Amino acid sequence: MLFEKQSNNTVEEYMTNWLVNTKRPILKRSSYDRVEQSLYYQIFPAIGRIKMRKLTSDDIQIMLNDLAERSSYSTTKKAYVNLKSCLDLAVLKGDIKKNPIFFYSGIIFMLQNYIFKEFL
């Protein structure tokens, strides 16, 4: 692709920029705080050091499985929703070629007695 500009940032660098420049202007302070907590306590420890262009659906699935084992359904779902939102925007901006969440036909994880599915 002629205008390809894949991001060389880590997930943590990219998502911090997304949080400050994309989410902060549109969220209430309490909502912003919840998103920030999700990034710093759930997402960054698991996948924050991975380069955006190297992030795989397996990395995401492992993170979600780990979160589902040690956290509530709500906490795990918030991490998933925030990551998906950021990755969707990264694709639209051309910062990554594809959203790794969409690499499989669906990312599936068990949460207590629930199954949360996201399909194409």
Order of alpha helices (4+ residues) and beta strands (2+ residues): alpha-alpha-alpha-alpha-alpha-beta-beta
